[in-house]
Amino acid sequence: MRIDLFAPLARPAAAAAVAAVLLALPANAQQRPMTFMDMQVQRSGGSWAPSPDGQWMLYTIRTPDWQEAESQTDIHVVSLEEGVTSSRQLTYTDDKNETQPTWAPDGSWFVFASNRDSDNDDNDGNQLYMMRHDGGEARKITDADGGVSGFDFSPNGRWMIYRSGEAGQQQLYRMAVADLPGGDAEQMTSGDAGVEEWDWSPDGSTLYFVRPDAFDDADRRRRDAGFTVDVRNQVTSLSSLWAMSMDTGLERMLEHSEDYSVDNFNVSDDGRWISFTGGSVERYERNITASRLYADQYLLELASGHVERLTDNYEVGESGTQFSPDGRWIAFSAPDEMERYSMTENRIYIRAVEDRGGAFRKLGSSFDQSLSVGFWAEDSKTIFFNTGVTVTNQLHALDIERDEVRQVTNERAVVSVNRDEDTGVILINYQDPMTPPTVFTVEDFDDVDDRDEWVQLVDVNPQVAELALGREVEVNWTSTDGKTVGGVLVYPVGYQEGTRYPLIVAIHGGPASADVLRFNGGYGAQVYAGAGYAVLKPNYRGSRNYGNAHRTDIVGDYFTLGYDDIMTGVDYRIDEGIVDGERMGALGWSAGGHWSNWILTQTDRFKAISSGAGTMNWISMYAQSDVQRNRQFYVGDGFLYEDFDTYFDQSPLKYITNASTPTMIHVVEGDPRVPSPQSVELHMALKKLDVPTELFMYPGRSHGIPDPRNRLVKAVSEMAWMDHYVRGIGDKFEWEQVLETLEAEAEDARPVSYQ
């Protein structure tokens, strides 16, 4: 058998399936099923930067090179009035990157970061360059030792600030805008520790920044000397808030405390206030990677220096605070239950800024989805936010006086609307099952809900028009307890009513996530659709977008209801006549891997399973993972070390002797979230039980597979596993065949040029 990464259906054993699909393809003869290689070469747009006059937008296109495990980024420009047909590429480098396009204050030119003159292939060697958007060569404006790691213009247009230096010791420098591209850079900050984040006062006269109170030089020297031991959650310095006058260059400390570490600050539009997050001083809490826990919100009045603690919720994660444009209100989002840790839907909490010591008012309680502080209306009476609604994402508006939420957009798609802070330009991020991620704009905000008024600005993957895609629809069904459950069904390419198809159940992670009507979700569901599979993406209990009860029904009994939801969804598809119940496979990653492992131990109805970064034993998982509090919440909110039985009763390992389904296992060796020993436990158990299994352990220290080549291997091997056990075709995964395919077709896999 030949595993062809570029045409998964082209297998001798599947000739009949190939013929059936090709005969049913659309009339456009150029269309073909999607492959995993198509996924690898898709480009992505970003760094949207409207011009000060609202006429143009700079943006970047990132082009991946999967063979070299690298990517290359260039800058483009588009007219906001004319749209995508006016798009032009501005920078051209084959193996270097141009990123962070930022308009000069007068809009006649822009600055970008690039490593084009560096011997390094990464961004450590970035310098700054200036260029006109209407043509001309770029001119270099910095030559900073250690490169540039960030930059910005002052609101008054006088200065450009950039950060440079060795890691942990980076300082801020300024250059006069009037002198660019010439002029000398002046170092503005000093100190042993470097600047972490910074922002301007509204008039540009003051620069605010956060800096650690100390720099651990001994730790730097021991690493330089080759002592690379990883001290887990080692001691790190607290951080303080500073201010610098741009006229005098003098630094002064605004806030320092032995009770918290300053982070994530925000300056009010009137320049009178600074809000910030105060993180725990305990190193095991401050260094937690997966949440905003163990931190509270504070408010600093600049005139008096008075600091007010706004929240006191040790285990409740609030968002950073935001000020209304008129300076009257301060708001943040946080779970509905503020008294204890919970995964309940978020509400918005609001208060008059000057109401020192006053209580926050909770808004949005009648809205059964999560709210966030997206952006304010100019009159400061409405907060706009994007949130999920079943299998879509929509813009909503919260009237803060009436405490009423209304849905603004109503697209069968994933929509995220934002307003550029500096220019007011409205940008609509959009994707649906047939449309890769793209961006639209509207001239007037009142037209956001009128699709006819949208102007498309980018189309970074025009080659998608060549692909034959399976139809994707929202589906709903009734679970065992009478509750309605929803999800997404992807029909096979060329679906013919009355024909039963093999099924892949693609289980999303989270669990507080959701599968939506986006482009090629569900671990490459369209590739499976192109190969003749139906794909069910269930939003089982624990998923978001269906209300608070749906999201929290699994608390205290993690698997039971979610498992019932998945299986009743499968049965519904069988009863509809779409799915062949004798040819089914299941796969997932993270929480999707948890449910894959549970399915393995609860039923033999599936012919194949692929488990990605899934848990086997909640007891060992608790200590191995980089997060504990959410595990405790979901499994039963009891303290693990006083209640082992509750954790083990909900562990797939307890029921592993029931397992009989051939199972492929994928995990990153250094995964901090669902550590690889969980997968090793599963693999060893299946080997001892004589259940067919393979364990693929990928190098890295992340929760997802970092190398695109290994992501390709995972996808291809997973599909080969499904083909063999679900459909009875192919000889599973064989390296020799993959290598032969790569050697024969590597050149054809190069990304096509962007038009």
C-alpha positions in Angstrom: 0.0 0.0 0.0 1.2 3.5 -0.8 0.3 6.2 1.6 0.0 9.4 -0.5 0.1 12.5 1.5 -1.2 14.5 -1.4 -4.1 12.3 -2.6 -5.3 10.1 0.3 -7.9 8.4 -1.9 -5.4 7.2 -4.5 -4.9 3.7 -3.2 -5.4 0.4 -5.2 -7.5 -1.1 -2.4 -9.8 1.9 -2.5 -10.4 2.1 -6.3 -14.2 1.8 -6.0 -14.3 4.5 -3.4 -12.2 6.8 -5.6 -14.5 6.2 -8.6 -17.6 6.9 -6.5 -16.2 10.2 -5.2 -14.9 11.4 -8.5 -18.1 10.7 -10.3 -20.0 12.7 -7.8 -17.6 15.7 -7.9 -19.0 19.1 -9.1 -18.9 19.9 -12.7 -15.7 21.9 -12.3 -13.2 19.3 -13.4 -10.4 21.2 -11.7 -11.8 20.6 -8.3 -10.4 17.7 -6.2 -10.6 16.5 -2.6 -8.6 18.3 0.0 -5.4 16.6 1.3 -3.3 16.9 4.4 -0.7 18.6 2.3 -3.2 21.3 1.3 -3.5 22.0 5.0 0.2 22.3 5.4 0.7 25.0 2.7 -2.2 27.3 3.7 -1.1 30.8 4.4 -2.4 33.0 7.2 -2.9 36.8 7.3 -2.5 39.1 10.3 -1.1 42.3 11.8 -4.0 44.3 10.4 -3.0 48.0 10.5 -5.4 50.6 9.1 -3.8 53.9 8.1 -4.5 57.0 10.2 -6.7 58.5 7.4 -8.7 55.2 7.2 -7.9 54.8 3.5 -5.4 51.9 3.5 -4.5 48.8 5.6 -1.2 47.1 5.9 -1.1 43.5 6.8 1.2 40.4 6.7 0.9 37.1 5.0 2.7 34.2 6.5 3.7 31.4 4.1 4.7 28.1 5.6 7.4 25.8 4.4 6.5 22.5 6.0 9.6 20.7 4.7 12.0 23.1 6.5 9.6 23.5 9.5 9.8 27.3 8.9 7.7 30.1 7.5 8.2 33.3 5.7 6.3 36.6 6.2 5.8 39.6 3.9 3.9 42.8 4.1 1.0 43.8 1.8 -1.3 46.8 1.5 -4.9 47.1 0.5 -7.4 49.9 -0.1 -10.1 49.9 2.5 -12.5 51.3 -0.1 -11.7 49.1 -3.1 -11.0 45.9 -1.2 -9.2 42.7 -2.1 -8.7 43.5 -5.8 -6.5 46.4 -4.9 -4.1 44.4 -2.7 -0.4 44.7 -3.4 2.7 43.0 -2.0 5.2 45.5 -0.6 8.2 43.4 0.6 9.8 40.5 -1.1 12.3 38.3 0.7 12.6 34.5 0.1 13.9 33.4 3.4 13.6 36.4 5.7 10.6 38.0 7.5 9.0 41.4 7.5 6.6 41.8 10.4 4.8 44.3 12.7 3.8 47.0 10.1 3.1 50.2 11.9 2.0 53.5 10.3 3.9 56.7 11.1 1.7 59.3 12.8 1.1 61.3 9.5 0.4 58.1 7.5 2.8 58.9 4.7 5.1 56.0 5.5 5.4 53.0 7.9 7.9 51.1 10.0 8.3 47.4 10.1 10.6 44.8 11.8 12.8 42.5 9.7 15.7 40.1 10.0 16.6 40.7 6.3 20.2 41.9 7.2 20.7 39.3 9.9 22.5 35.9 9.7 19.8 34.5 12.0 16.8 32.8 10.5 14.6 33.7 13.5 13.4 37.1 14.7 16.2 37.6 17.2 18.1 39.7 14.7 15.2 42.0 13.9 15.9 45.7 13.0 13.5 48.4 12.1 13.0 49.8 8.5 10.9 52.5 7.1 9.0 52.4 3.7 6.3 54.2 1.8 3.2 52.2 1.0 3.0 53.6 -2.5 6.4 52.3 -3.6 10.1 52.7 -3.1 12.8 50.8 -1.2 12.9 50.2 2.5 15.5 52.2 4.5 17.1 50.8 7.7 16.6 53.0 10.8 18.1 50.9 13.6 21.2 48.9 14.2 20.6 47.7 17.7 22.8 45.1 19.4 20.6 42.1 20.2 18.0 43.3 17.7 14.6 45.0 18.3 11.8 43.2 20.1 9.1 45.8 19.9 8.4 49.4 19.0 5.7 52.1 19.0 5.1 55.8 18.1 4.2 58.3 20.7 0.6 59.7 20.5 1.9 63.2 19.9 4.0 61.9 16.9 7.3 63.2 18.2 9.0 59.9 19.2 9.5 56.3 18.2 10.3 54.0 21.1 11.8 50.5 20.7 13.0 47.8 23.0 16.4 46.1 22.6 19.0 44.1 24.6 19.7 40.7 25.9 16.9 38.6 27.2 15.7 39.7 30.6 17.7 43.0 30.4 16.0 44.7 27.5 15.8 48.5 27.7 13.8 51.2 25.9 15.3 53.5 23.4 13.9 56.5 21.6 14.5 58.2 18.2 13.0 61.5 17.1 10.5 60.9 14.3 11.6 64.1 12.5 15.1 62.7 12.2 14.3 59.3 10.7 15.8 57.5 9.0 18.9 59.2 10.4 19.4 60.3 14.0 20.8 58.6 17.0 19.0 56.3 19.4 18.9 57.4 23.0 18.6 54.9 25.8 15.7 55.9 28.0 15.5 53.2 30.7 18.2 51.7 32.9 18.4 49.1 35.6 19.6 45.5 36.0 16.2 44.0 34.9 14.7 44.8 31.6 11.4 46.3 30.6 8.5 43.8 30.1 5.6 46.0 28.8 5.1 49.6 28.2 2.4 52.2 27.2 2.0 55.9 26.7 0.1 58.6 28.5 -2.6 60.0 26.0 -0.6 63.2 25.4 2.7 61.3 24.8 4.5 63.2 27.6 5.0 60.1 29.8 6.0 56.6 29.2 4.7 53.9 31.7 6.4 50.5 32.0 6.6 47.4 34.1 10.0 46.1 35.2 11.0 43.3 37.5 12.6 44.5 40.8 15.7 42.4 40.2 17.6 40.5 37.6 18.9 37.0 38.4 22.4 37.3 37.0 23.5 34.1 38.7 20.8 32.2 36.8 22.0 33.7 33.5 25.6 32.9 34.2 24.8 29.2 35.2 23.0 28.8 31.9 25.8 30.4 29.9 28.2 27.9 31.7 26.1 25.0 30.4 24.2 24.2 33.6 20.8 23.7 31.8 18.9 22.0 34.6 15.2 23.1 34.6 14.3 24.3 38.1 10.6 23.8 38.1 8.8 27.0 39.2 12.0 28.6 40.3 12.0 31.8 42.3 11.3 34.9 40.1 11.3 38.6 41.0 8.2 40.6 41.6 7.5 43.5 39.1 6.7 47.1 39.7 5.1 49.9 37.7 7.3 52.9 36.6 6.9 56.2 34.8 9.3 58.2 32.8 9.0 61.8 31.7 9.9 62.2 28.0 11.1 65.8 28.7 13.5 65.0 31.5 14.2 61.3 31.0 13.8 60.7 34.7 12.3 57.5 36.0 10.1 57.2 39.0 8.4 54.2 40.6 4.6 54.5 40.6 3.7 51.3 42.4 5.6 48.7 44.2 4.3 46.2 46.7 5.5 43.2 48.7 1.9 41.8 48.4 1.6 41.5 44.7 3.5 41.7 41.4 2.3 44.3 38.9 1.3 43.1 35.4 -1.1 43.8 32.5 -1.7 47.6 33.0 -4.1 49.9 31.2 -4.1 53.7 30.9 -7.4 55.5 30.8 -8.1 57.7 27.8 -8.2 60.8 30.0 -4.8 60.0 31.4 -6.0 60.1 35.1 -6.0 56.5 36.0 -4.0 53.3 35.5 -5.5 49.9 36.2 -3.3 46.8 36.6 -3.3 43.2 37.7 -1.6 42.3 40.9 -0.3 38.7 40.8 0.4 36.4 43.7 3.8 36.7 45.4 3.9 32.9 45.8 6.1 31.5 43.1 4.1 28.3 42.5 1.0 30.5 41.9 2.7 33.4 40.0 4.3 31.0 37.5 1.1 29.1 36.7 0.8 29.0 32.9 -2.8 28.1 32.2 -5.0 30.8 33.8 -5.4 34.2 35.4 -5.8 32.7 38.8 -4.2 34.0 42.0 -4.3 37.6 40.8 -6.6 40.6 41.5 -7.4 43.9 39.9 -6.1 47.3 41.2 -6.7 51.0 40.3 -4.1 53.7 40.6 -5.1 57.4 40.7 -2.1 59.2 39.1 -2.7 62.6 40.7 -2.8 61.3 44.3 -0.9 58.0 44.0 -3.7 56.2 45.7 -4.1 52.5 44.9 -7.4 50.8 45.3 -7.9 47.0 45.3 -10.9 46.3 43.1 -11.3 42.6 43.5 -10.4 40.1 46.2 -11.1 36.7 44.7 -8.1 34.4 45.3 -9.1 31.6 42.8 -11.3 33.6 40.4 -9.8 34.7 37.1 -10.9 38.1 36.0 -9.9 39.7 32.7 -7.9 42.9 32.7 -9.9 46.0 33.4 -10.9 48.5 30.6 -11.9 52.1 30.8 -14.8 53.6 28.9 -13.8 56.3 26.3 -15.3 59.1 28.4 -13.4 57.9 31.5 -16.5 57.4 33.6 -16.6 53.6 33.8 -14.2 50.8 34.6 -15.2 47.2 33.6 -13.9 43.6 33.5 -15.3 40.2 32.8 -15.2 37.3 35.2 -17.2 34.1 36.0 -20.8 34.4 37.2 -19.8 32.9 40.5 -17.3 35.3 42.0 -17.2 33.7 45.4 -15.3 30.5 44.4 -13.5 28.9 41.5 -15.9 27.9 38.7 -16.1 27.4 35.0 -19.4 29.3 34.8 -20.2 31.7 32.0 -18.5 35.1 32.2 -20.4 38.3 33.1 -19.3 41.9 32.9 -18.7 43.8 36.2 -18.8 47.6 36.0 -18.4 50.6 38.3 -17.9 54.3 38.1 -14.1 54.9 38.2 -14.3 57.6 40.8 -16.6 55.6 43.1 -13.8 54.7 45.4 -14.6 51.6 47.5 -17.9 51.2 45.6 -19.3 47.8 44.5 -19.3 46.6 41.0 -22.6 46.0 39.2 -22.9 42.6 37.5 -24.3 42.8 33.9 -25.5 40.1 31.5 -26.9 37.6 34.0 -30.0 37.0 31.8 -27.7 36.2 28.8 -26.9 32.5 28.8 -23.5 32.8 27.1 -20.2 34.4 28.1 -19.7 38.1 27.9 -16.4 40.0 27.6 -15.3 43.6 27.3 -14.5 43.7 23.6 -14.7 47.4 22.7 -16.8 50.3 23.8 -19.2 52.4 21.7 -17.9 56.0 21.3 -20.7 57.3 23.6 -19.6 54.9 26.4 -23.2 53.5 26.7 -22.6 50.1 25.0 -20.0 47.4 25.3 -19.6 45.2 22.2 -18.3 41.6 22.4 -18.0 38.5 20.3 -19.2 35.2 21.7 -20.3 31.7 20.5 -23.9 30.8 19.7 -24.2 27.0 19.2 -22.0 26.4 16.1 -21.4 30.0 15.2 -19.7 33.1 16.6 -21.4 36.5 16.6 -21.1 40.1 17.6 -23.3 41.2 20.5 -24.0 44.5 22.2 -24.6 45.1 25.9 -26.5 48.2 26.9 -24.9 49.0 30.3 -27.9 51.2 31.5 -30.6 48.7 30.7 -28.5 45.6 31.3 -29.7 44.2 28.0 -27.8 42.1 25.4 -28.7 42.0 21.7 -27.2 39.9 19.0 -25.8 42.2 16.2 -24.7 39.8 13.5 -26.4 36.6 12.4 -24.1 34.7 10.0 -23.9 30.9 9.6 -20.2 31.3 10.2 -17.5 32.3 12.7 -17.6 36.1 13.0 -15.4 38.3 15.2 -15.9 42.1 14.9 -13.3 44.6 16.3 -12.7 48.3 16.0 -9.1 49.6 15.6 -8.4 51.7 18.6 -6.4 54.4 16.8 -8.5 54.9 13.6 -11.9 53.5 14.5 -11.9 51.3 11.4 -14.1 48.3 11.7 -12.6 44.9 10.9 -14.7 41.8 10.5 -12.8 38.5 10.9 -14.7 35.8 9.1 -14.6 32.2 8.1 -17.2 29.5 7.2 -16.9 25.9 6.0 -16.2 27.0 2.5 -14.2 30.2 3.2 -10.8 30.2 4.9 -10.2 32.9 7.4 -10.4 36.4 5.8 -11.2 40.0 6.8 -13.9 42.4 5.7 -14.7 46.0 6.7 -17.7 48.3 6.6 -17.7 52.1 6.1 -20.2 52.6 9.0 -20.6 50.5 12.1 -24.3 50.5 11.7 -23.8 48.3 8.6 -22.1 45.5 10.4 -25.3 43.5 10.3 -25.8 44.1 6.6 -23.7 41.6 4.6 -24.3 43.5 1.4 -22.2 46.4 2.8 -19.2 44.3 3.7 -16.0 44.9 1.7 -13.6 41.9 1.5 -10.0 43.0 2.1 -7.9 39.9 1.8 -8.0 36.4 0.2 -4.7 34.7 1.2 -5.7 31.2 0.1 -7.3 31.6 -3.4 -6.2 28.0 -4.2 -9.1 26.7 -2.0 -11.4 27.3 -5.0 -9.7 24.2 -6.6 -10.9 21.9 -3.8 -14.1 19.9 -3.6 -15.4 20.3 0.0 -18.0 18.3 1.8 -21.2 20.1 2.9 -21.2 21.1 6.6 -24.4 21.6 8.6 -25.5 22.2 12.2 -27.1 19.1 13.7 -29.0 18.6 16.9 -30.2 15.5 18.7 -31.6 14.3 22.1 -29.3 12.7 24.6 -30.1 10.0 27.2 -31.4 12.5 29.8 -33.7 14.3 27.3 -31.4 17.3 26.8 -30.8 18.7 23.3 -27.2 18.4 22.1 -25.7 19.9 19.0 -22.7 19.8 16.8 -21.5 19.9 13.2 -21.9 17.2 10.6 -19.6 17.1 7.5 -21.0 15.1 4.6 -18.6 13.1 2.4 -17.6 14.8 -0.8 -20.1 13.6 -3.4 -22.6 12.4 -0.8 -25.5 10.4 -2.3 -28.7 10.1 -0.3 -29.4 6.5 0.6 -25.8 5.5 0.8 -24.3 4.7 4.2 -20.8 6.0 4.8 -18.0 5.3 7.3 -17.9 7.7 10.2 -15.2 9.6 12.0 -16.2 11.1 15.4 -13.9 14.1 15.9 -14.0 15.2 19.5 -12.8 18.7 20.3 -10.6 19.7 23.2 -11.3 22.0 26.1 -13.7 20.7 27.2 -15.0 24.3 27.4 -14.7 24.8 23.6 -17.0 24.1 20.7 -16.9 22.9 17.1 -18.3 25.6 14.9 -19.0 26.3 11.2 -15.4 27.2 10.4 -13.0 26.2 7.6 -11.7 22.6 7.9 -12.2 22.2 11.6 -12.2 18.9 13.4 -8.6 17.8 12.9 -8.8 18.1 9.1 -12.4 16.9 8.7 -12.6 18.0 5.1 -9.7 15.6 4.2 -11.7 12.8 5.7 -14.8 14.0 3.8 -12.7 14.0 0.6 -11.7 10.4 1.3 -15.3 9.3 1.6 -16.0 9.6 5.4 -18.8 11.4 7.2 -17.5 13.4 10.1 -19.4 14.2 13.3 -18.1 16.9 15.5 -20.2 16.8 18.7 -20.5 19.6 21.2 -20.9 17.3 24.1 -21.8 18.4 27.6 -18.9 20.5 28.9 -18.8 22.5 25.6 -19.4 26.2 25.5 -21.9 28.1 23.2 -25.0 26.2 24.6 -25.4 27.9 28.0 -24.1 27.6 31.5 -25.9 24.3 32.3 -24.6 22.6 29.2 -21.1 23.8 30.1 -21.1 22.7 33.7 -23.3 19.5 33.6 -20.1 17.4 33.7 -18.8 18.8 37.0 -18.4 16.1 39.5 -18.9 13.3 36.9 -16.6 14.2 34.0 -17.3 11.6 31.4 -20.8 10.1 31.8 -23.0 12.8 30.2 -20.5 13.7 27.6 -20.1 10.1 26.6 -23.9 9.7 26.3 -24.1 12.9 24.2 -21.5 11.5 21.8 -23.0 8.1 21.4 -26.6 9.4 21.0 -25.2 11.7 18.3 -23.7 8.7 16.5 -26.9 6.7 16.8 -28.9 9.6 15.4 -26.7 9.7 12.3 -27.1 5.9 11.9 -30.9 6.2 12.2 -30.9 8.9 9.6 -29.3 6.4 7.2 -26.1 8.5 6.7 -23.7 6.3 8.7 -22.7 2.7 8.5 -22.6 1.7 12.2 -20.2 -1.2 11.5 -17.5 1.3 10.2 -16.8 3.9 12.7 -13.7 5.5 14.2 -13.1 8.1 16.9 -10.3 10.6 17.5 -9.5 13.7 19.5 -6.7 15.8 21.2 -6.5 17.0 24.8 -10.0 16.8 26.2 -10.9 15.1 22.9 -8.1 12.6 23.9 -9.7 12.1 27.3 -13.0 11.2 25.8 -11.3 8.9 23.2 -9.8 7.0 26.1 -13.1 6.8 27.9 -14.8 5.5 24.7 -12.1 2.9 24.5 -13.0 1.6 27.9 -16.8 1.8 27.6 -17.7 0.4 24.2 -16.4 -1.8 21.4 -18.6 -0.2 18.7 -15.7 1.6 17.1 -13.3 -0.1 14.9 -10.4 2.3 15.5 -9.5 5.0 18.0 -6.8 7.7 17.9 -6.0 9.2 21.3 -4.1 12.5 21.3 -2.7 13.9 24.5 -5.4 12.2 26.6 -5.6 11.4 30.3 -5.6 7.9 31.7 -5.4 8.5 35.5 -6.7 11.7 37.1 -4.6 11.0 40.2 -1.2 11.0 38.5 -2.4 13.6 36.0 -3.2 16.1 38.8 0.5 16.4 39.9 2.0 15.9 36.4 0.1 18.7 34.8 0.8 22.5 34.9 -2.8 23.1 36.1 -4.6 21.7 39.1 -7.5 23.9 40.1 -9.6 23.2 37.0 -9.0 19.4 37.3 -10.3 19.6 40.9 -13.3 21.6 39.7 -14.3 19.1 37.0 -13.7 15.9 38.8 -15.5 16.8 41.9 -14.0 19.8 43.7 -12.7 17.5 46.4 -9.0 17.7 47.4 -7.2 14.9 45.6 -5.0 13.9 48.4 -8.0 13.3 50.7 -10.2 11.7 48.0 -8.4 9.3 45.7 -11.5 7.2 45.0 -13.4 10.1 43.3 -10.5 10.7 41.0 -9.9 7.1 40.1 -13.5 6.3 39.6 -13.5 8.8 36.7 -10.2 7.6 35.3 -10.2 5.5 32.1 -7.3 3.4 33.6 -9.7 1.9 36.1 -11.7 0.3 33.3 -8.8 -0.5 30.9 -9.4 -4.3 30.9 -12.6 -3.5 28.9 -10.5 -2.2 26.0 -10.5 -4.1 22.7 -10.4 -1.4 20.0 -7.2 -0.9 18.0 -5.8 2.4 19.3 -3.1 4.8 18.0 -1.7 7.2 20.6 0.0 10.6 19.9 1.6 12.9 22.4 4.4 15.5 22.7 7.1 14.2 25.0 7.4 17.4 27.1 3.7 18.3 27.0 3.1 20.4 30.2 -0.7 20.2 30.1 -1.4 16.5 29.5 2.0 15.0 30.2 3.3 12.1 28.1 3.3 9.5 31.0 -0.5 9.5 30.6 -0.1 8.1 27.1 2.7 5.8 28.1 0.3 4.3 30.7 -2.3 3.7 28.0 0.2 2.2 25.6 1.6 -0.2 28.1 -1.8 -1.4 29.2 -3.0 -2.1 25.7 0.2 -3.9 24.9 -0.2 -6.2 27.9 -3.9 -6.7 27.0 -2.9 -7.7 23.4 -4.9 -4.8 21.9 -3.4 -3.5 18.7 -1.7 -0.1 19.5 1.1 2.3 18.4 2.6 5.2 20.4 3.9 8.2 18.5 5.8 10.5 20.9 6.9 13.8 19.3 9.7 16.0 20.4 8.9 19.3 22.0 7.7 20.9 25.2 4.2 22.1 24.1 0.7 20.9 24.3 0.5 20.7 20.5 2.9 19.2 18.1 5.4 22.1 17.3 7.0 20.8 14.1 4.8 20.9 11.0 6.5 17.8 9.6 5.4 15.9 12.6 1.9 17.4 12.4 1.8 15.9 8.9 3.0 12.5 10.2 0.4 12.5 12.9 -2.5 13.3 10.5 -1.4 10.8 7.8 -0.7 8.0 10.2 -4.0 8.6 12.0 -5.9 8.4 8.7 -4.0 5.3 7.7 -5.0 3.7 11.0 -8.7 4.6 10.4 -8.6 3.3 6.8 -7.1 0.0 7.8 -9.4 -0.8 10.8 -12.6 1.1 9.9 -12.7 0.5 6.1 -10.4 -2.5 5.7 -8.1 -0.8 3.2 -4.3 -0.3 3.3 -1.7 -1.8 5.5 -1.6 0.8 8.3 1.3 3.2 8.6 4.6 2.3 7.0 7.5 4.7 7.0 9.1 3.4 3.8 6.0 4.3 1.8 5.8 7.8 3.3 9.4 8.5 2.6 9.0 7.4 -1.0 6.0 9.6 -1.4 7.9 12.6 0.1 10.9 12.0 -2.2 8.8 11.7 -5.3 6.5 14.6 -4.6 8.3 17.0 -2.3 8.9 19.6 -5.0 5.2 19.6 -5.9 4.4 20.4 -2.2 6.0 23.8 -2.3 3.5 26.5 -1.5 1.9 28.1 -4.5 2.5 31.8 -5.0 0.0 34.3 -3.6 -1.9 36.3 -6.2 
